[in-house]
Structures are given as C-alpha cells and as structure tokens.
Amino acid sequence: MILQLRPLKAEGTPVAVLEDGQDRVDVPVQFTAFGCDPHALAESKKTFVFPHWVGVGDLEPHYLSFPLSPELREELQDLIDDTCLKKG
C-alpha cells in the first residue's frame, strides 16, 4: 500500500452517521503517501482503490470501494511523485 486514507476528525466508530432526512454525509479525509519503497511503487496494483466498511441501519456492513475522479487521481499521483519519487 502506497497511500493511506484517514478521516480527519474520526473519534471511534462510526466515522459518520446519516441522520433522518439527510441524503448525504461528508467526511473530511487526509491522504498520506507512506509506502515509498521501490517494491511497493513497482508492484502496486490498486494504488487508487480505497475500500471501507459501510453500514446502513441494522443491515450487515458491506466492504465498498469509493470511486475517485480523474482529477483526484492526478492529485494523488502528484502526492506520490512529490513524497516518494523525490526521495530517491
């Protein structure tokens, strides 16, 4: 894993709750590039995949992967380039 995704203000679980009448909830996150060794950089197959457990009400939680826009992928690649590739 090269990139880590963490909620900025998470205190325990759940990270966010969708209240009655809401149709969305925003969770500010931070991406950190930390898996900068050459093997991780060369072998990463899911660099831009960020799965999380998501539950709705009393239903069983599901393991989902959130889609990223092309613009966010480009920003994350810049983060990898600036953090990892400039080290070597």
HUMOUR-V827040 format. One record per residue. N is the residue number from 0. PHI is phi in degrees with one decimal (999 if undefined). PSI is psi in whole degrees, 0 to 359 (none if undefined). D_CENTER is the distance of its C-alpha to the mean C-alpha in whole Angstrom. Layout:
# HUMOUR-V827040
n=(N;N)
phi=(PHI;PHI)
psi=(PSI;PSI)
d_center=(D_CENTER;D_CENTER)
This chain:
# HUMOUR-V827040
n=(0;1;2;3;4;5;6;7;8;9;10;11;12;13;14;15;16;17;18;19;20;21;22;23;24;25;26;27;28;29;30;31;32;33;34;35;36;37;38;39;40;41;42;43;44;45;46;47;48;49;50;51;52;53;54;55;56;57;58;59;60;61;62;63;64;65;66;67;68;69;70;71;72;73;74;75;76;77;78;79;80;81;82;83;84;85;86;87)
phi=(999;-99.0;-109.7;-116.2;-113.2;-133.8;-66.6;-71.3;-119.7;-78.0;-124.8;83.1;-125.6;-73.8;-70.2;-149.5;-129.8;-84.7;-78.5;-53.8;86.9;-90.6;-114.5;-160.4;-139.4;-101.3;-127.8;-62.5;-130.3;-128.6;-99.9;-129.8;-91.4;-138.2;-92.0;-94.0;-69.6;-55.0;-63.5;-62.2;-64.4;-76.5;-99.7;-63.1;-104.6;-130.7;-57.2;-110.7;-110.5;-128.2;-80.7;-147.7;-82.2;-127.7;-119.8;-125.4;56.2;-90.3;-70.9;-61.6;-62.0;-120.8;-88.6;-119.9;-114.9;-86.0;-73.8;-116.0;-71.2;-58.1;-66.0;-69.0;-58.8;-64.0;-62.4;-68.4;-64.7;-61.9;-61.2;-61.6;-60.5;-70.9;-88.0;-95.5;-74.0;-81.5;-73.7;-85.8)
psi=(130;318;142;138;125;140;140;321;35;125;90;195;150;159;324;154;130;111;162;134;350;145;3;158;136;138;106;136;165;133;137;131;121;340;68;7;152;322;314;317;320;327;356;121;340;50;323;30;125;87;149;157;130;128;149;116;226;3;156;132;150;147;111;155;129;133;149;142;157;326;319;322;318;318;318;324;321;320;315;314;314;324;315;310;335;351;327;none)
d_center=(11;11;8;6;4;7;9;11;14;14;17;17;16;16;13;15;18;19;23;26;26;23;21;18;16;14;11;11;8;8;7;9;11;13;14;17;20;21;21;17;17;20;19;15;15;11;10;8;7;4;7;8;12;13;17;20;23;25;23;22;18;16;13;11;9;8;10;9;13;15;15;11;11;14;13;10;13;15;13;14;17;18;17;18;20;22;23;25)
